[in-house]
Amino acid sequence: MIVKSIELKNFRNYRDLKLLFDERTNIFYGDNAQGKTNILEAVYLSGTTRSHKGSRDRDMILFGEEEAHLRTFIRKRELEYQIDIHLKKNKAKGIAINGVPIRKASELFGIANFVFFSPEDLSIIKQGPAERRRFLDMELCQLDKVYLHHLSGYNRVLIQRNKLLKDLAFQPELADTLDVWDLQLAEYGKKVIEGREEFIASLGEIVGRIHGNLSGGRERLKLSYEKNASGEELYERIRQNRDKDIRMKTTSVGPHRDDLLFSSDGVDIRKFGSQGQQRTAALSLKLSEIELVKQVIRDTPVLLLDDVLSELDQNRQNYLLNSIHDIQTMITCTGLDEFVGHRFSINKVFKVVEGSVSGEN
């Protein structure tokens, strides 16, 4: 898969920008706060309909404007796609594929596959469970439309159930309607759990091998799915916790409370690992994500590296750069010195200054 080009109008700090990408390595360099990350954000948005940072549509529109447009051209298995996204301040975004509007954002998933790697991802191991669940869900939604359907259904029912739990304080007679929501929550939740279990099992096999190489064979990283209920017992657990949920006014059981465990030799490195161990584990996770996407889609994803190299030591830099020679990569950095001494091919260089991008050879 290749992102051929992108056109931005009133997106972040870009009034009007057109970029042609190389099929291999694209470097965007410049000082901080010039707009480098905004380009990667736009590329990611074009395939996932959302910002990697979780930004709202209105926050990605150029200050003083009401709308923003993104047009991205992608080639995948000899097929050409034009993806248009129309961001609006006070309305839902509009999306079109090859000029045909789509009704649901989920129809876009599967055309493009991106792996985004930022300095924040290096902290995913020590951050809270919400960040690790977000990692699971974002990658699974790109790979599996069925999972996306089940997750969307689960989140929709969860919102309704939590609203009902709050309303019961004023309308206790509504308690009987919880049965309907509990059943739906369990049905969707079971599918979400099963999807995550399969994904983590596949990812875990790759992680173990890559992490062993990164650590020089000294450590073996293991991934485990920490769930508060299995898919089979979820409905019963939800019912058992009903009184507690009514008191707390929130749903206490389900995959929205689950976590991903990283362990090495039986030690939970989320809590007890050194910063070096945690960063190596995060890098292993991202490299494994790339490998798994290749296996699932029988194609290569596009890798977006946002100022990550400066956060890695020489050995981890080398391992990362040597692992991505065969896929299209877009890298942001503050200077080209980071690549000096690397046996690494740079195919296209862009300099970014205050929302203006110029190509260099």
For each residue, the residues with C-beta under 8 A, 3 or more apart:
1: 74 75 76 77 112 113 297 299 300 301 302 328
2: 21 23 74 75 76 302 328
3: 6 21 43 46 72 73 74 112 302 328 330
4: 20 21 73 74 75
5: 18 19 20 21 72 73
6: 3 17 18 19 21 39 42 43 46 70 71 72 73
7: 17 18 19 69 70 71 72
8: 11 12 14 16 17 18 42 68 69 70
9: 14 15 16 17 68 69 70
10: 14 15 61 62 65 67 68 69
11: 8 14 17 38 42 60 61 62 68 69 70 87
12: 8 35 38 41 42 60 62 355
13: 35 38 62 354 355
14: 8 9 10 11 17 35 38 62 355
15: 9 10 62 355
16: 8 9
17: 6 7 8 9 11 14 355 357
18: 5 6 7 8
19: 5 6 7 39 350 357
20: 4 5
21: 2 3 4 5 6 26 328 330 348
22: 25 26 328 347 348
23: 2 328 347
24: 328 329 345 347
25: 22 328 329 331 344 345 346 347 348
26: 21 22 328 329 330 331 347 348 349 350
27: 331 332 333 336 339 346 348 349 350
28: 36 39 40 330 331 332 333 350 352 357
29: 36 332 333 334 335 336 349 350 351 352
30: 34 35 36 334 351 352 353
31: 34 334 353
32: 334
33:
34: 30 31 352 353 354 355
35: 12 13 14 30 38 39 352 354 355 357
36: 28 29 30 39 40 306 307 332 333 352
37: 40 41 118 306 307 332
38: 11 12 13 14 35 41 42
39: 6 19 28 35 36 42 43 330 332 352 357
40: 28 36 37 43 44 52 116 304 306 330 332
41: 12 37 38 44 45 51 52 53 55 60
42: 6 8 11 12 38 39 45 46 70 72
43: 3 6 39 40 46 47 72 114 302 304 330
44: 40 41 47 48 51 52 114 116 304
45: 41 42 48 49 50 51 60 70 85
46: 3 6 42 43 70 72 74 83 85 112
47: 43 44 72 74 83 108 109 111 112 113 114 142
48: 44 45 108 109 112 114 138 141 142
49: 45 85 93 95 105 108 109
50: 45 54
51: 41 44 45 54 55 60
52: 40 41 44 116 118 304
53: 41
54: 50 51 134
55: 41 51 59 60
56: 59 60
57: 60 61 87 88 89 93
58: 61 87 89 90
59: 55 56
60: 11 12 41 45 51 55 56 57 68 87
61: 10 11 57 58 65 66 67 68 87 89
62: 10 11 12 13 14 15 65 68
63:
64:
65: 10 61 62 68
66: 61 88 89
67: 10 61 86 87 88 89
68: 8 9 10 11 60 61 62 65 86 87
69: 7 8 9 10 11 84 85 86 87
70: 6 7 8 9 11 42 45 46 83 84 85 87
71: 6 7 82 83 84 85
72: 3 5 6 7 42 43 46 47 82 83 85
73: 3 4 5 6 80 81 82 83
74: 1 2 3 4 46 47 80 81 82 83 111 112
75: 1 2 4 78 79 80 81
76: 1 2 79 81 111 112 299
77: 1 299
78: 75
79: 75 76
80: 73 74 75
81: 73 74 75 76 97 98 111 112
82: 71 72 73 74 97 98 99
83: 46 47 70 71 72 73 74 95 96 97 108 111 112
84: 69 70 71 94 95 96 97 99
85: 45 46 49 69 70 71 72 93 94 95
86: 67 68 69 93 94 95 96
87: 11 57 58 60 61 67 68 69 70 93
88: 57 66 67 91 92 93 94
89: 57 58 61 66 67
90: 58
91: 88
92: 88
93: 49 57 85 86 87 88 105
94: 84 85 86 88 101
95: 49 83 84 85 86 101 102 105 107 108
96: 83 84 86 99 100 101 102
97: 81 82 83 84 100 102 107 108 111
98: 81 82
99: 82 84 96
100: 96 97
101: 94 95 96
102: 95 96 97 105 107 108
103: 107
104: 107
105: 49 93 95 102 108 109
106: 109 145 148 149 152
107: 95 97 102 103 104
108: 47 48 49 83 95 97 102 105 111 112
109: 47 48 49 105 106 141 142 145 148
110: 113 142 143 145
111: 47 74 76 81 83 97 108
112: 1 3 46 47 48 74 76 81 83 108 302
113: 1 47 110 142 143 293 297 299 301 302
114: 43 44 47 48 142 301 302 303 304
115: 286 289 290 293 301 302 303 304
116: 40 44 52 121 304 306
117: 121 286 303 304 305 306 308
118: 37 52 121 306 307 308
119: 122 123 306 307 308 311
120: 123 124
121: 116 117 118 124 135 282 285 286 308
122: 119 278 279 282 283 308 311
123: 119 120 126 127 278 282
124: 120 121 127 131 132 135 282 285
125: 262 269 270 273 278 279 281 282
126: 123 270 273 278
127: 123 124 130 131 132
128: 131 132
129: 132 133 257 258 259 260
130: 127 133 134
131: 124 127 128 134 135
132: 124 127 128 129 135 136 259 260
133: 129 130 136 137 255 256 258 259 260
134: 54 130 131 137 138
135: 121 124 131 132 138 139 260 285
136: 132 133 139 140 196 199 200 260
137: 133 134 140 141 151
138: 48 134 135 141 142
139: 135 136 142 143 199 289 293
140: 136 137 143 144 147 148 151 195 196 199
141: 48 109 137 138 144 147 148 151
142: 47 48 109 110 113 114 138 139 293
143: 110 113 139 140 147 199 293 296 297
144: 140 141 147 148 195
145: 106 109 110 148 149
146: 149 150 191 195
147: 140 141 143 144 150 151 191 192 195
148: 106 109 140 141 144 145 151 152
149: 106 145 146 152 153
150: 146 147 153 154 188 191 192 195
151: 137 140 141 147 148 154 155 188 192 195
152: 106 148 149 155 156
153: 149 150 156 157 184 188
154: 150 151 157 158 185 188 189 191 192 254 255 256
155: 151 152 158 159 256
156: 152 153 159 160
157: 153 154 160 161 181 184 185 188
158: 154 155 161 162 185 251 254 256
159: 155 156 162 163
160: 156 157 163 164 181
161: 157 158 164 165 178 181 182 185 251
162: 158 159 165 166 249 250 251
163: 159 160 166 167
164: 160 161 167 168 174 177 178 181
165: 161 162 168 245 246 248 249 250 251
166: 162 163 169 249
167: 163 164 170 171 174
168: 164 165 171 172 174 175 246 249
169: 166 172 249
170: 167
171: 167 168 174
172: 168 169 175
173: 176
174: 164 167 168 171 177 178
175: 168 172 178 246
176: 173 179
177: 164 174 180 181
178: 161 164 174 175 181 182 242
179: 176 182 183
180: 177 183 184
181: 157 160 161 164 177 178 184 185
182: 161 178 179 185 186 235 238 239 242
183: 179 180 186 187 235
184: 153 157 180 181 187 188
185: 154 157 158 161 181 182 188 189 234 238 251 254
186: 182 183 189 190 234 235 238
187: 183 184 190 191
188: 150 151 153 154 157 184 185 191 192
189: 154 185 186 192 193 231 234 254 255
190: 186 187 193 194 231 232 234
191: 146 147 150 154 187 188 194 195 231
192: 147 150 151 154 188 189 195 196 255
193: 189 190 196 197 227 230 231 234 255 258
194: 190 191 197 198 231
195: 140 144 146 147 150 151 191 192 198 199
196: 136 140 192 193 199 200 225 227 255 258
197: 193 194 200 201 225
198: 194 195 201 202
199: 136 139 140 143 195 196 202 203
200: 136 196 197 203 204 223 224 225 260
201: 197 198 204 205
202: 198 199 205 206 292 295
203: 199 200 206 207 223 285 288 289 292
204: 200 201 207 208 222 223 224
205: 201 202 208 209
206: 202 203 209 210 288 291 292
207: 203 204 210 211 221 222 223 284 285 288
208: 204 205 211 212 220 221 222
209: 205 206 212 213
210: 206 207 213 214 284 287 288 291
211: 207 208 214 215 219 220 221 280 281 284
212: 208 209 215 217 219 220 221
213: 209 210 216 217 319
214: 210 211 280 283 284 316 319
215: 211 212 218 219 280
216: 213
217: 212 213
218: 215
219: 211 212 215 264 265 277 280
220: 208 211 212 264 265
221: 207 208 211 212 262 263 264 269 281 284
222: 204 207 208 262 263 264
223: 200 203 204 207 260 261 262
224: 200 204 260 261 263
225: 196 197 200 258 260 261
226: 258 259 260 261
227: 193 196 230 255 258
228: 237 253 254 257 258
229: 233 234 237 238 253 254
230: 193 227 233 234
231: 189 190 191 193 194 234
232: 190
233: 229 230 236 237
234: 185 186 189 190 193 229 230 231 237 238 253 254
235: 182 183 186 238 239
236: 233 239 240
237: 228 229 233 234 240 241 253
238: 182 185 186 229 234 235 241 242 251 253 254
239: 182 235 236 242
240: 236 237
241: 237 238 244 245 252 253
242: 178 182 238 239 245 246
243: 246 247
244: 241 247 248 252
245: 165 241 242 248 249 250 251 252
246: 165 168 175 242 243 249
247: 243 244
248: 165 244 245 252
249: 162 165 166 168 169 245 246
250: 162 165 245
251: 158 161 162 165 185 238 245 254 256
252: 241 244 245 248 257
253: 228 229 234 237 238 241 257
254: 154 158 185 189 228 229 234 238 251 257 258
255: 133 154 189 192 193 196 227 258
256: 133 154 155 158 251
257: 129 228 252 253 254
258: 129 133 193 196 225 226 227 228 254 255
259: 129 132 133 226
260: 129 132 133 135 136 200 223 224 225 226
261: 223 224 225 226 268 270
262: 125 221 222 223 268 269 270 273 281
263: 221 222 224 266 267 268 269
264: 219 220 221 222 267 269 273 277 281
265: 219 220
266: 263
267: 263 264 272 273
268: 261 262 263 271 272 273
269: 125 221 262 263 264 272 273 277 278 281
270: 125 126 261 262 273 278
271: 268
272: 267 268 269
273: 125 126 262 264 267 268 269 270 277 278 281
274: 277 278
275: 278 279
276: 279 280
277: 219 264 269 273 274 280 281
278: 122 123 125 126 269 270 273 274 275 281 282
279: 122 125 275 276 282 283 311 312 316
280: 211 214 215 219 276 277 283 284 316
281: 125 211 221 262 264 269 273 277 278 284 285
282: 121 122 123 124 125 278 279 285 286
283: 122 214 279 280 286 287 312 316 319 320
284: 207 210 211 214 221 280 281 287 288
285: 121 124 135 203 207 281 282 288 289
286: 115 117 121 282 283 289 290
287: 210 283 284 290 291 319 320 323
288: 203 206 207 210 284 285 291 292
289: 115 139 203 285 286 292 293
290: 115 286 287 293 294 301 303 323 324 327
291: 206 210 287 288 294 295
292: 202 203 206 288 289 295 296
293: 113 115 139 142 143 289 290 296 297 300 301
294: 290 291 297 298 299 300 301
295: 202 291 292 298
296: 143 292 293
297: 1 113 143 293 294 301
298: 294 295
299: 1 76 77 113 294
300: 1 293 294 326 327 328
301: 1 113 114 115 290 293 294 297 327
302: 1 2 3 43 112 113 114 115 327 328 329 330
303: 114 115 117 290 324 327 328 329 330
304: 40 43 44 52 114 115 116 117 329 330
305: 117 308 309 329 330 331 332
306: 36 37 40 116 117 118 119 332
307: 36 37 118 119 310 311 332 333 334
308: 117 118 119 121 122 305 311 312 320
309: 305 312 317 320 321 331 333 338
310: 307 333 334 338
311: 119 122 279 307 308
312: 279 283 308 309 316 317 320
313: 316 317
314: 317 318
315: 318 319
316: 214 279 280 283 312 313 319 320
317: 309 312 313 314 320 321 338 342
318: 314 315 321 322 342
319: 213 214 283 287 315 316 322 323
320: 283 287 308 309 312 316 317 323 324
321: 309 317 318 324 325 342 344
322: 318 319 325 343
323: 287 290 319 320
324: 290 303 320 321 327 329
325: 321 322 344 345
326: 300
327: 290 300 301 302 303 324
328: 1 2 3 21 22 23 24 25 26 300 302 303
329: 24 25 26 302 303 304 305 324
330: 3 21 26 28 39 40 43 302 303 304 305
331: 25 26 27 28 305 309
332: 27 28 29 36 37 39 40 305 306 307
333: 27 28 29 36 307 309 310 336 338 339
334: 29 30 31 32 307 310
335: 29 338
336: 27 29 333 339 340 346 349
337: 340
338: 309 310 317 333 335
339: 27 333 336 342 344 346
340: 336 337
341:
342: 317 318 321 339
343: 322
344: 25 321 325 339
345: 24 25 325
346: 25 27 336 339 349
347: 22 23 24 25 26
348: 21 22 25 26 27 359
349: 26 27 29 336 346 359 360 361
350: 19 26 27 28 29 357 358 359 360
351: 29 30 357 358 360
352: 28 29 30 34 35 36 39 355 356 357
353: 30 31 34 356 358
354: 13 34 35
355: 12 13 14 15 17 34 35 352
356: 352 353
357: 17 19 28 35 39 350 351 352
358: 350 351 353
359: 348 349 350
360: 349 350 351
361: 349
